[in-house]
């Protein structure tokens, strides 16, 4: 051996790459966005995909009125993962982003601007007002578009769909006219969710529930007619949390299955509204609670007289509590029937339900069944009509949404006439408008409805004859649900829902393009004008001028033409519920656009779970009314975003996280990785600590990709060898790739992004980085032009192509960076690639079973070496040459592999002798024991193995393998 050993570092095949360990995503991601725009990735994909089977994800339109929140980011990233993965699996995956542009939120913003300037909206020309709404929406569409693009979302951003585009407004009107012409449209008067502050009806999806305080009251209804003598002077007690509805009472309901009793008041405290000798009818299960509310507690105050049967209750007639009151002018001098009702329970209240058909769904249903009159005491602003005795002008809610004087006025009058037994201040969960945050009320208002249980009569009866039948059958027979629980939620909602309220009393939207005949009733056959030529004139005008045409001077005469006498008809100026707008998008996007879908249906609708009552719901109803079935074949729902403690995000709490905040700090790919790692079917938590964990996973994955890039620096096709010529270890990697390819494709097909990512991430960081790369590092660095090294590099190239493509739908920016590091051609992009095909012959289950056994034995060896390393007996595993004690079959197995290379030791002895006492074992691996031994010989100055032959070759200080590599 020479006195001085040369420095062999320059002779090693060390990884070479400029790929940085630090990603710098916030700064670099915009550069890739600009590049994708320059090379036209989305358009090139459409050209490439021509002739493929289409896959259409129809975008549920976000609302154009503010910056994106983290829920928007979650939703759009999930959509992007779907579109990109479907495209790379061989489909023509189209994505047309869209926006909801009409409706109250935008109108409310313009009104706020007017109020700030002291202007009255009603003084502004309606077309001018609508133009301001349009301009406002346009501004936010542009802002949100850039915010979505910054998240790496692919799509036809140059030509999105907008519900306020003229063609869209024309189609929305056309879809409405189908309801007009097929007989499902009608004008009715029934309770709807009404916002007194916004003066419009609201859909269920437009309300949220918050706690608020109100007065609960217990009110006596005197019995005025009965067959039972002892009930003649009794009083039926009701309980309500809406005192303002008492003037509208028309009946009281009882539960036929509930046990009722007749109670007598035999004592009372000084401050009490009850009278001694008074008889009260109440449900037995609630009696104690009810009388306690009236300060009547104990046997010395209350005595139960007897049971009262359902038959006896049905025979009772009651009086309104305000009947005969001085100054009432006969307003309430009518009989109040006592009626059976299945909705009555004895969970709370008194067992008797005060019934005002104008102000509740159950009340309305009872009213229709028994022919009860509707009342019209409450005006649009929630005030009582001016001629209503006692309460004229009193408001339920003030214009600012605060409680008005209606409840107090009613309670005071009930006290004055001796009708109140008790009152109590309580907290209830009540409906509020999610825009104004003010409470809403159930109010009877003339509205336009779509009848969902009336035969449509359009001949499209494959899924049923009514909208409800078609919807329920579509849910079960046509649609695939992800997760499957989504089916149950929408099914139960549609199964129980009432007719669809289509009208809103606002200005910014698509009008109900219809005319009604004067001096006729809504039930008359000729009440609605149904004229195809009138309809066509309206649609032609909307196509050119938009829906503003409806509001222009002379519109009525222009559209009616010579079809009828203009003076006989009234033009309807209500606008359509915006959920009808978004529910119609299938028609002007999927059906009408060249990049829509071939059959007018989407392969997937993807939104949050709240859209079971929103877009999924309205789209289903709308499409079932116009084309006979659901507009989608698949529905995917995701949960809501919460802070890292699991709390709902709120600006007032200060726990919101804006997408822009995450993008600026970490980069969009970290946000995308957060989505990919999460179970989106449940609510998702996000916060600084969670994002730090995501960033750590990202770093580990990035290091794996960096290692592959470095090891493939000068790889050429001439270096490639066939799988049949590879060592078993490389063929085992190919087998794992074959397994993983199936897992990835099946996972993406069922939208299981978490499953796909975890499978790929575990493979990359555990099976590759901690096993395969660790083992083959020696051959890659130190071998010459050997079959082993060429095989390893061939496998690395195969791994590179699969990992980058498999991860590209999730880590959009990073995989592009990785791809361009190797293939940096001017127009190259990983997003123009498909998933690489995996040959079936790579799958080798027998080989996999063998290597599973080999890896078990290896785990015992590495465990034994780790004990010595921890004790500082050795610094690296190459200092070891352990003895492994196994049975004969395992020994024979290990003879077929280079087990010392697999264990990264300088030597290893396999023995079938009995293991000595104290040998290292693992409980989970039977019949394997390891005794540590030091490697004998000198340390090779090139590969660092300790071998007996070091120093006996041409080149100083190296082993035989390295001497050969040096030539």
GIKA-V451062 format. One record per pair of residues at least 4 apart in sequence whose C-alpha atoms are under 8 Angstrom apart, sorted by the first residue. I is the first residue (numbers start at 1). GAP is how many residues later the second one is. Records with the same first field share a line. If there is no record, write none. Layout:
BEGIN
I=GAP / GAP
END
This chain:
BEGIN
1=950 / 951 / 955 / 956
2=954 / 955
5=936 / 951 / 952
6=950
7=934
8=4 / 933 / 934
9=933
11=955
12=769 / 770 / 930
13=767 / 768 / 769
14=696 / 697 / 766 / 767
15=692 / 694 / 695 / 696 / 697 / 698
16=693 / 694 / 695 / 697
17=689 / 692 / 693 / 696
18=803
19=687 / 690 / 799 / 802
20=686
21=678 / 681 / 682 / 685
24=4 / 643
25=4 / 641 / 642 / 643 / 644
26=4 / 637 / 638 / 639 / 640 / 641 / 642
27=4
28=4
29=4 / 638 / 639 / 784
30=4 / 120
31=4
32=4 / 781 / 784
33=4 / 116 / 117 / 119
34=4
35=4
36=4 / 5
37=4
39=788
40=4
41=4 / 788 / 790 / 791
42=4 / 112 / 113 / 114
43=4
44=4 / 788
45=4 / 47 / 787
46=4 / 46 / 48
49=41 / 42 / 43
50=42
52=38 / 39 / 40
53=37 / 38 / 39
54=37 / 38 / 39 / 40 / 543
55=31 / 36 / 37 / 38 / 39 / 547 / 548
56=37 / 38 / 39 / 540 / 541 / 546 / 547 / 548
57=22 / 26 / 36 / 37 / 38 / 545 / 546 / 547 / 548 / 549
58=37 / 38 / 39 / 528 / 532 / 544 / 545 / 546 / 547 / 548
59=36 / 37 / 38 / 39 / 546 / 547
60=38 / 39 / 522 / 545 / 546 / 547 / 555
61=36 / 37 / 38 / 39 / 521
62=10 / 36 / 37 / 38
63=36 / 37 / 38
64=35 / 36 / 37 / 42 / 73 / 74 / 76 / 77 / 80
65=40 / 41 / 71 / 72 / 75
66=74 / 78
67=73 / 76 / 77
68=4 / 5 / 76 / 79 / 590 / 591
69=4 / 588 / 589 / 590
70=4 / 571 / 587 / 588 / 589
71=4 / 569 / 570
72=4
73=4 / 75 / 78 / 586
74=4 / 601
75=4 / 531 / 532 / 533 / 563
76=4 / 72 / 77
77=4 / 74 / 76 / 595 / 598
78=4 / 597
79=4 / 527
80=4 / 73 / 74 / 729
81=4 / 672 / 728 / 729
82=4 / 666 / 669 / 727
83=4 / 10 / 11 / 12
84=4 / 9 / 70 / 724 / 725 / 747
85=4 / 663 / 724
86=4 / 5 / 6 / 7 / 662 / 663
87=4 / 5 / 6 / 747
88=717 / 743 / 745 / 746 / 747
89=656 / 745 / 746
90=744
94=61 / 501 / 502
95=59 / 60 / 61
96=59 / 60 / 61 / 63 / 64 / 65 / 499 / 500
97=58 / 59 / 60 / 63 / 64
98=62 / 63 / 64 / 65
99=42 / 61 / 62 / 63 / 64
100=62 / 63 / 64 / 478 / 481 / 482
101=5 / 33 / 36 / 61 / 62 / 63
102=4 / 61 / 62 / 406 / 407 / 408 / 476
103=4 / 403 / 405 / 406 / 474 / 475
104=4 / 402 / 404
105=4 / 330
106=4 / 27 / 30 / 31
107=4 / 26 / 400 / 401
108=4
109=4
110=4 / 22 / 23
111=4 / 10
112=4
113=4
114=4 / 5 / 6 / 7
115=4 / 5
119=4
120=4
121=8
124=4 / 5
125=4
126=4 / 381 / 425
127=4 / 421 / 424 / 425
128=4
129=4
130=4 / 377 / 378 / 418
131=4
132=4
133=4 / 375
134=4 / 30
135=4
136=4
137=4
138=4
139=4
140=4
141=4
142=4
143=4
144=4
145=4 / 12
146=4
147=4 / 513
148=4 / 5
149=4 / 5
150=518
151=512 / 517 / 518 / 521
152=516 / 660 / 661
156=4
161=4 / 428
162=6
163=5 / 6 / 418 / 419 / 422
164=4 / 5 / 345 / 382
165=4 / 381
166=4 / 376 / 377 / 378 / 379 / 380 / 381
167=4 / 375 / 376 / 377 / 379 / 421
168=4 / 417 / 420
169=4 / 341 / 373 / 374 / 377 / 378
170=4 / 369 / 370 / 372 / 373 / 376 / 377
171=4 / 368 / 413 / 416 / 417
172=4 / 338 / 408 / 409 / 412
173=4 / 337 / 338 / 339 / 340 / 366
174=4 / 361 / 365
175=4 / 409 / 451
176=4 / 336 / 337
177=4 / 336 / 337 / 358
178=4 / 447 / 448
179=4 / 5 / 6 / 271 / 446 / 447
180=4 / 5 / 334 / 350
181=4 / 349
182=274 / 275 / 276
183=273 / 274
184=265 / 266 / 267 / 268 / 270 / 271 / 272
185=263 / 264 / 265 / 266
186=262 / 263 / 264 / 265 / 336
187=259 / 260 / 261 / 262 / 335
188=258 / 259 / 260 / 261 / 334
189=255 / 256 / 257 / 258
190=167 / 168 / 174 / 253 / 254 / 255 / 256 / 257
191=166 / 167 / 168 / 169 / 170 / 173 / 251 / 252 / 253 / 254
192=9 / 10 / 167 / 250 / 251 / 252 / 253 / 309
193=8 / 9 / 10 / 11 / 247 / 248 / 249 / 250
194=5 / 6 / 7 / 8 / 246 / 247 / 248 / 249
195=4 / 5 / 6 / 7 / 238 / 243 / 244 / 245 / 246
196=4 / 184 / 185 / 186 / 201 / 203 / 205 / 244 / 245
197=184 / 200 / 201 / 202 / 203 / 204 / 239 / 241
198=238
199=181 / 182 / 306
200=180 / 304 / 305 / 306
201=302 / 303 / 304
202=4 / 5 / 231 / 302
203=4 / 298 / 374
204=409
205=405 / 406 / 408 / 409
206=227 / 228 / 229
207=224 / 225 / 226 / 227
208=223 / 224 / 225 / 226
209=220 / 221 / 222 / 223
210=219 / 220 / 221 / 222
211=216 / 217 / 218 / 219
212=215 / 216 / 217 / 218
213=212 / 213 / 214 / 215
214=27 / 28 / 211 / 212 / 213 / 214
215=26 / 27 / 28 / 192 / 208 / 209 / 210 / 211
216=23 / 24 / 25 / 26 / 27 / 207 / 208 / 209 / 210
217=22 / 23 / 24 / 26 / 194 / 203 / 204 / 205 / 206 / 207
218=19 / 20 / 21 / 22 / 202 / 203 / 204 / 205
219=18 / 19 / 20 / 102 / 195 / 200 / 201 / 202 / 203
220=15 / 16 / 17 / 18 / 101 / 199 / 200 / 201
221=14 / 15 / 16 / 17 / 97 / 98 / 99 / 100 / 198
222=11 / 12 / 13 / 14 / 96 / 97 / 98 / 99
223=8 / 9 / 10 / 11 / 12 / 13 / 93 / 94 / 95 / 96
224=8 / 9 / 92 / 93 / 94 / 95
225=7 / 90 / 91 / 92 / 93
226=5 / 6 / 89 / 90 / 91
227=85 / 88 / 89
228=4 / 84
230=4
233=45 / 46
234=44 / 45 / 46 / 47
235=44 / 45 / 46
236=44 / 45 / 46 / 82 / 116
237=43 / 44 / 45 / 113 / 115
238=14 / 111 / 112 / 113 / 114 / 115 / 116
239=110 / 111 / 113 / 114 / 115
240=109 / 113 / 114
242=4 / 165
243=164 / 167 / 168
244=152 / 162 / 163 / 166
245=4 / 111 / 114
246=108 / 110 / 164
247=75 / 85 / 163
248=108 / 109 / 110 / 127 / 129
249=71 / 105 / 106 / 107 / 108
250=70 / 86 / 87 / 105 / 106 / 107 / 122 / 123
251=85 / 86 / 87 / 88 / 103 / 104 / 105 / 121
252=84 / 85 / 86 / 87 / 100 / 101 / 102 / 103
253=85 / 86 / 87 / 88 / 91 / 99 / 100 / 101 / 102
254=4 / 59 / 84 / 85 / 86 / 87 / 90 / 97 / 98 / 99
255=85 / 86 / 87 / 88 / 89 / 90 / 96 / 97
256=54 / 84 / 85 / 86
257=53
258=25 / 87 / 88 / 93
259=24 / 25 / 26 / 48 / 49 / 50
260=21 / 22 / 23 / 24 / 47 / 48 / 49 / 91
261=20 / 21 / 22 / 23 / 43 / 44 / 45 / 46 / 47
262=17 / 18 / 19 / 20 / 42 / 43 / 44 / 45 / 46
263=16 / 17 / 18 / 19 / 39 / 40 / 41 / 42 / 43
264=12 / 13 / 14 / 15 / 16 / 38 / 39 / 40 / 41
265=9 / 10 / 11 / 12 / 13 / 14 / 15 / 36 / 37 / 38
266=10 / 11 / 12 / 34 / 35 / 36 / 37
267=9 / 29 / 33 / 34 / 35
268=4 / 6 / 7 / 8 / 27 / 28 / 33
269=26 / 27
272=22 / 23 / 149
273=21 / 145 / 147 / 148 / 149
274=4 / 20 / 147
282=4 / 5 / 68 / 69 / 70
283=4 / 63 / 67 / 68 / 69
284=4
285=61
286=4 / 60 / 61 / 62 / 63 / 64 / 65
287=4 / 63
288=4 / 9
289=4
290=4 / 59 / 60
291=4 / 5 / 6
292=4 / 5
293=129 / 130 / 131
294=127 / 128 / 129
296=5 / 6
297=4 / 5
298=4
299=4
308=4 / 5
309=4
310=4
311=4
312=4
313=25
314=24 / 25 / 26
315=23
316=21 / 22
317=18 / 19 / 20 / 21
318=17 / 18 / 19 / 20
319=4 / 14 / 15 / 16 / 17
320=12 / 13 / 14 / 15 / 16
321=93 / 96 / 98
322=6 / 10 / 92 / 95 / 97
323=5 / 7 / 8 / 9 / 10 / 11
324=4 / 6 / 8 / 9
325=92
327=62 / 63
328=4 / 61 / 62
329=60
331=57 / 58
341=25
343=19
344=7 / 8 / 9
345=6
346=4 / 5
355=8
356=4 / 7 / 8
357=4 / 5 / 6 / 7 / 8 / 9 / 10 / 15 / 16 / 17 / 18
358=5 / 6 / 16 / 17 / 18 / 84 / 85 / 86
359=4 / 5 / 82 / 83 / 84 / 85
360=4 / 82 / 83
361=4
362=4
363=4
364=4
365=4
366=4 / 6
367=4 / 5 / 6 / 7
368=4
375=69
376=68
377=7 / 8 / 11
378=4 / 5 / 6 / 7 / 65
379=4 / 5 / 6
381=14 / 16 / 18
382=13 / 14 / 15
383=9 / 10 / 11 / 12 / 13 / 14 / 23
384=4 / 7 / 8 / 9 / 10 / 11
385=7 / 8
386=6 / 7
387=5
388=4
390=19 / 23
391=15 / 18 / 19
394=10 / 11 / 12 / 15
395=8 / 9 / 10 / 11
396=7 / 8 / 9 / 10 / 11
397=4 / 5 / 6 / 7 / 8
398=4 / 5 / 6
400=38
401=36 / 37 / 38
402=36
405=4
406=4
407=4
408=4
409=4
410=4
411=4 / 9
412=4
413=4
414=4 / 5 / 6
415=4 / 5
430=9
431=8 / 9 / 10
432=5 / 6 / 7 / 8
433=4 / 5 / 6 / 7
434=4
447=54 / 55 / 56 / 57
448=53 / 54 / 55
449=50 / 51 / 52 / 53 / 54
450=49 / 50 / 51 / 52
451=16 / 48 / 49
452=14 / 15 / 16 / 46 / 47 / 48
453=13 / 14 / 15 / 16 / 46
454=11 / 12 / 13
455=10 / 11 / 12
456=9 / 10 / 11 / 169
457=8
460=4 / 5 / 167 / 168
461=4 / 9 / 167
462=166
463=6 / 7 / 8 / 10 / 11 / 165 / 166
464=5 / 6 / 9 / 164
465=4 / 5
466=4 / 159
467=4 / 154 / 157 / 158 / 161
468=4 / 26 / 27 / 153
469=4
470=4 / 154 / 158 / 159 / 160
471=4 / 23 / 149 / 150 / 153 / 158 / 159
472=4 / 19 / 22 / 23
473=4 / 5
474=4 / 5 / 155 / 156
475=4 / 12 / 15 / 16 / 155
476=11
478=152 / 155
479=151 / 153 / 154 / 155 / 156
480=4 / 153 / 154 / 155
481=4 / 5 / 6 / 153 / 154 / 155
482=4 / 152 / 153 / 154 / 155 / 268
483=153 / 154 / 198
484=4
485=4
486=4 / 123 / 126 / 149 / 150 / 151
487=4
488=4
489=4 / 123
490=4 / 122 / 123 / 127
491=4
492=4
493=4 / 120
494=123
501=76
502=74 / 75 / 78
503=9 / 71 / 72 / 73 / 74
504=70 / 71 / 72 / 73
505=68 / 69 / 70
506=68 / 69
507=67 / 68
508=67
509=38 / 66 / 67 / 69
510=37 / 65 / 66 / 71
511=36 / 39 / 61 / 62 / 63 / 64 / 65
512=60 / 61 / 62 / 63 / 64
513=25 / 37 / 59
514=14 / 15 / 57 / 58
515=13 / 14 / 54 / 55 / 56 / 57
516=11 / 12 / 13 / 53 / 54 / 55 / 56
517=9 / 10 / 11 / 12 / 51 / 52 / 53
518=9 / 50 / 51 / 52
520=4 / 6 / 7
521=6
522=5 / 6
523=4
531=4 / 32
532=4
533=4
534=4 / 25 / 26 / 27 / 29
535=4 / 24
536=4
537=4 / 22
538=4 / 12 / 21
539=4
540=4
541=4 / 5 / 8
542=4 / 5 / 6 / 7
545=4
547=4
548=4
549=6
550=5 / 6
551=4
554=4
555=4
556=4 / 10 / 15
557=4 / 9
560=4 / 6
564=4
565=4
576=4 / 5
577=4
578=4
579=4 / 35 / 36 / 39 / 40
580=4 / 38 / 39 / 42
581=4
582=33 / 36 / 37
583=32 / 33 / 35 / 36 / 37 / 38 / 39 / 40
584=4 / 35 / 38 / 39
585=4 / 5
586=4 / 5 / 14 / 15 / 16 / 33 / 37 / 45
587=4 / 5 / 13
588=4 / 5
589=4 / 7
590=5 / 6 / 7 / 8 / 9 / 10 / 11 / 12
591=5 / 6 / 7 / 8 / 9 / 10
592=4 / 8
593=4
596=4
597=4 / 5
600=31
601=30 / 31 / 32
602=29 / 30 / 31 / 32
603=29 / 30 / 31
604=28 / 29 / 30 / 31 / 32
605=11 / 27 / 29 / 30 / 31
606=29 / 30 / 31 / 32
607=4 / 29 / 30 / 31
608=29 / 30 / 31 / 32
609=28 / 29 / 30 / 31
610=4
611=4 / 5 / 6
612=4 / 5
613=4 / 5
614=4
615=4
616=4
617=4
618=4
619=4 / 11 / 12
620=4 / 9 / 10 / 11
621=4 / 9
622=4
623=4 / 5 / 6 / 7 / 8
624=4 / 5 / 6
625=4
637=44
638=42 / 43 / 44 / 45
639=41 / 42 / 43 / 44 / 45
640=42 / 43 / 44
641=7 / 8 / 42 / 43 / 44 / 45
642=4 / 5 / 6 / 7 / 41 / 42 / 43 / 44
643=4 / 5 / 6 / 12 / 13 / 42 / 43 / 44
644=41 / 42 / 43 / 44 / 45 / 46
645=40
646=39
649=4 / 5 / 6 / 7
650=4 / 5 / 6
651=4 / 5
657=4 / 5 / 30
658=4
659=4 / 12
660=4
661=4
662=4 / 5 / 6 / 8 / 9
663=4 / 5 / 7 / 8
666=4 / 5 / 29
667=4
668=4
669=4 / 141 / 142 / 143 / 144 / 145
670=4 / 21 / 24 / 25 / 28
671=4 / 20
672=4 / 138 / 139
673=4 / 21 / 25 / 137 / 138
674=4 / 17 / 20
675=5
676=77 / 78 / 81 / 134
677=76 / 77 / 80 / 81
678=6 / 76
679=4 / 5 / 75
680=4
685=5
686=4 / 5
687=4
688=4
689=4
690=4
691=4
692=4
693=4
694=4
695=4
696=4
697=4
698=4
699=4
700=4 / 65
701=4 / 60 / 63 / 64
702=4
703=4
704=4 / 60 / 61 / 65
705=4 / 95 / 113
706=4 / 112
707=4
708=4 / 88 / 92
709=4 / 109 / 112 / 113
711=69 / 82 / 85
712=81 / 84 / 85
713=109
715=4 / 78
716=4
719=71 / 74 / 75
720=70 / 71 / 73 / 74
721=4 / 5 / 69 / 70 / 73
722=4
723=7 / 8 / 68 / 119
725=62 / 66
726=4 / 5 / 61 / 62 / 65
727=4 / 61 / 64
728=4 / 119
729=4
730=4 / 61 / 62 / 65
731=4 / 111
732=4 / 112 / 115 / 116 / 119
733=4 / 62
734=4 / 61 / 108 / 109
735=4 / 107 / 108 / 109 / 110 / 113
736=4 / 107
737=4 / 62 / 101
738=4 / 100 / 101 / 102 / 104 / 105
739=4 / 104
740=4 / 19 / 20
741=4 / 97
742=4
743=4 / 13 / 16
744=4 / 12 / 15 / 16 / 62
745=4
746=4
747=4 / 5 / 6 / 8 / 9
748=4 / 5 / 8
752=4
753=4
754=4
755=4
756=4
757=4 / 50
758=4
759=4
760=4 / 43 / 46 / 47
761=4
762=4 / 5
763=4 / 5
764=4 / 5
765=4 / 5
766=4 / 5
767=4 / 5
768=4 / 5 / 6
769=4 / 5
770=4
771=4
772=4
773=4
774=4
775=126 / 127 / 128 / 129
776=4 / 16
777=4
778=4 / 5 / 165
779=4 / 9 / 10
780=9 / 12 / 13
782=160 / 161 / 180 / 183
783=6 / 178 / 179 / 182
784=5 / 178 / 180 / 181 / 182
785=4 / 5 / 180
786=4
787=4
788=4
789=4
790=4
791=4
792=4
793=4
794=4
795=4
796=4
797=4
798=4
799=4
800=4
801=4 / 35
802=4 / 33 / 34
803=4
804=4 / 11 / 14 / 15 / 26
805=4 / 10 / 25 / 26 / 28 / 29 / 30 / 31
806=29
807=4 / 5 / 8
808=4 / 5 / 6 / 7 / 8 / 22 / 23
811=4
812=4
813=4
814=4
815=4 / 15
816=4 / 13 / 14 / 15
817=4
818=4
819=4 / 5 / 10 / 11
820=4 / 5 / 8 / 9 / 10
823=5
824=4
828=4
829=4
838=4
844=4
845=4
846=4
847=4
848=4
849=4
850=4 / 43
851=4
852=4
853=4
854=4 / 39 / 40
855=4
856=4 / 69
857=4 / 68 / 71
858=4 / 44 / 45
859=4
860=4 / 60 / 61 / 62 / 65 / 68 / 69 / 70
861=4 / 21 / 23 / 42 / 69
862=4 / 41
863=4
864=4 / 56 / 57 / 66 / 67 / 68
865=4 / 12 / 15 / 67
866=4
867=4
868=4 / 5 / 6 / 64
869=4 / 5 / 6 / 7 / 8
874=5 / 6
875=4
876=4
877=27 / 28 / 29
878=26 / 27 / 28 / 57 / 66 / 67 / 68
879=26 / 27 / 55 / 56 / 66 / 67
880=25 / 26 / 27 / 52 / 53 / 54 / 55
881=24 / 25 / 26 / 27 / 28 / 51 / 52 / 53 / 54 / 55
882=25 / 26 / 27 / 48 / 49 / 50 / 51 / 52
883=25 / 26 / 27 / 28 / 47 / 48 / 49 / 50
884=24 / 25 / 26 / 27 / 44 / 45 / 46 / 47
885=25 / 26 / 27 / 28 / 29 / 30 / 42 / 43 / 44 / 45
886=4 / 5 / 24 / 25 / 26 / 27 / 41 / 42 / 43
887=4 / 25 / 40 / 41
888=4 / 24
889=4
890=4
891=4 / 19 / 20 / 21
892=4
893=4
894=4 / 5 / 16
895=4
898=4
899=4 / 9
900=4 / 5 / 6 / 7 / 8
901=4 / 5
905=40
906=29 / 39 / 40 / 41
907=28 / 40
915=4 / 14 / 15
919=10 / 11 / 12
920=9 / 10 / 11
921=4 / 7 / 8 / 9
922=4 / 6 / 7
935=11 / 12
936=10 / 11 / 12
937=9 / 10 / 11 / 12 / 13
938=8 / 9 / 10 / 11 / 12 / 13
939=5 / 6 / 7 / 8 / 11 / 18 / 19
940=4 / 5 / 6 / 7 / 10 / 17 / 18 / 19
941=16 / 17
942=15 / 16 / 20
943=15 / 19
946=4
947=12
949=4 / 10 / 11
950=7 / 8 / 9 / 10
951=4 / 5 / 6 / 7 / 8
952=4 / 7
953=5 / 6 / 7 / 10
954=9
955=8 / 11
958=4 / 5
959=4
960=4
961=4
962=4
963=4
END
